[in-house]
Amino acid sequence: MTSHLLVQLVLNGLIVGALYGVVAMSFVLIYKASQVVNFAQGEFLLIGAWICWWLLTTYQLPFVVGMLVTFAFMLVFGIALQVVVLRPLIGEPIISVIMVTIGLSIFFQALCKWLFGVFAQPFPPIFATQSVSILGLEIQTVYLMSLGISVAMMAAFAWFFRFSRHGLAMRATAFDQQVAQSLGIPVRNVFAMAWAISAVVSSVAGIVVGIVNGVSSALSLYGIKVFPAVILGGLDSVVGAVIGGLVIGLLENIAQYVDGQYLHWGNLYEIVPFYVLVVILMIKPYGLFGTRDIERV
């Protein structure tokens, strides 16, 4: 392996990992607010990508306008989903809510196939140049856009949780829902806000992946692919989600190179993250940055 190739692999891994980190933050956001693991997270990517593709191809909107309209739709969609489907389940066992998210995942996949078909659809051309050369490295323009958006969203998350009123309310709700409610924080509104932000952030990843690979039901699998990053960093740690995403992105790219050059297994890059998931659960079940719960018995 030459140094040039190593730099290319690391750079590609960090770009993809940043995208994983953004989706992992969406997982963590919902879990921190409501203690629910959302197994329909991948469908948020799928719906966001299909809506943006439909706006661009049907109404010929500029890409930026189509993306902003998609964000507005996903914001309303996330709030409506929480209010109509999940709010009535407040107080029910967590396993019941998780089963509902699994049902939502199956329903949204079927709905998207019914509305848009089962075949992958390419996005219309977005950029004048498909790739740019930086220090001798060829990088796709959409990945640069993805990296810029991912970094901006990570910075926005950091500011939101540290300094904004709603972010502080969300942190208080994540720490103790009953105490937060006794202090006058509208816990139900916090839940709706968490789902809305999660839907919008996930749609960004869906649009980026859709531009590269086309839009199809395979996009929903990213919700499962990102799960090892969430477990690696810790289910309740936003910083851990970002670091876990970067680590998984790097491992995937390096595993793909090793498999192609030496092992020839054909799918090592797809299963490496789940090897990491198993190892982390065996060694550090709460993740690298997750909060360890201590219960008296």
Rosetta blueprint (number, residue, H / E / L):
1 M L
2 T L
3 S H
4 H H
5 L H
6 L H
7 V H
8 Q H
9 L H
10 V H
11 L H
12 N H
13 G H
14 L H
15 I H
16 V H
17 G H
18 A H
19 L H
20 Y H
21 G H
22 V H
23 V H
24 A H
25 M H
26 S H
27 F H
28 V H
29 L H
30 I H
31 Y H
32 K H
33 A H
34 S H
35 Q L
36 V L
37 V L
38 N L
39 F L
40 A L
41 Q H
42 G H
43 E H
44 F H
45 L H
46 L H
47 I H
48 G H
49 A H
50 W H
51 I H
52 C H
53 W H
54 W H
55 L H
56 L H
57 T H
58 T H
59 Y L
60 Q L
61 L L
62 P L
63 F H
64 V H
65 V H
66 G H
67 M H
68 L H
69 V H
70 T H
71 F H
72 A H
73 F H
74 M H
75 L H
76 V H
77 F H
78 G H
79 I H
80 A H
81 L H
82 Q H
83 V H
84 V H
85 V H
86 L H
87 R H
88 P H
89 L H
90 I L
91 G L
92 E L
93 P L
94 I H
95 I H
96 S H
97 V H
98 I H
99 M H
100 V H
101 T H
102 I H
103 G H
104 L H
105 S H
106 I H
107 F H
108 F H
109 Q H
110 A H
111 L H
112 C H
113 K H
114 W H
115 L H
116 F H
117 G L
118 V L
119 F L
120 A L
121 Q E
122 P L
123 F L
124 P L
125 P L
126 I L
127 F L
128 A L
129 T L
130 Q L
131 S E
132 V E
133 S E
134 I E
135 L L
136 G L
137 L E
138 E E
139 I E
140 Q E
141 T H
142 V H
143 Y H
144 L H
145 M H
146 S H
147 L H
148 G H
149 I H
150 S H
151 V H
152 A H
153 M H
154 M H
155 A H
156 A H
157 F H
158 A H
159 W H
160 F H
161 F H
162 R H
163 F H
164 S L
165 R H
166 H H
167 G H
168 L H
169 A H
170 M H
171 R H
172 A H
173 T H
174 A H
175 F H
176 D L
177 Q H
178 Q H
179 V H
180 A H
181 Q H
182 S H
183 L L
184 G L
185 I L
186 P L
187 V H
188 R H
189 N H
190 V H
191 F H
192 A H
193 M H
194 A H
195 W H
196 A H
197 I H
198 S H
199 A H
200 V H
201 V H
202 S H
203 S H
204 V H
205 A H
206 G H
207 I H
208 V H
209 V H
210 G H
211 I H
212 V H
213 N H
214 G L
215 V E
216 S L
217 S H
218 A H
219 L H
220 S H
221 L H
222 Y H
223 G H
224 I H
225 K H
226 V L
227 F H
228 P H
229 A H
230 V H
231 I H
232 L H
233 G H
234 G L
235 L L
236 D L
237 S L
238 V H
239 V H
240 G H
241 A H
242 V H
243 I H
244 G H
245 G H
246 L H
247 V H
248 I H
249 G H
250 L H
251 L H
252 E H
253 N H
254 I H
255 A H
256 Q H
257 Y H
258 V H
259 D H
260 G H
261 Q H
262 Y H
263 L H
264 H L
265 W L
266 G L
267 N L
268 L H
269 Y H
270 E H
271 I H
272 V H
273 P H
274 F H
275 Y H
276 V H
277 L H
278 V H
279 V H
280 I H
281 L H
282 M H
283 I H
284 K L
285 P L
286 Y L
287 G L
288 L L
289 F L
290 G L
291 T L
292 R L
293 D L
294 I L
295 E L
296 R L
297 V L
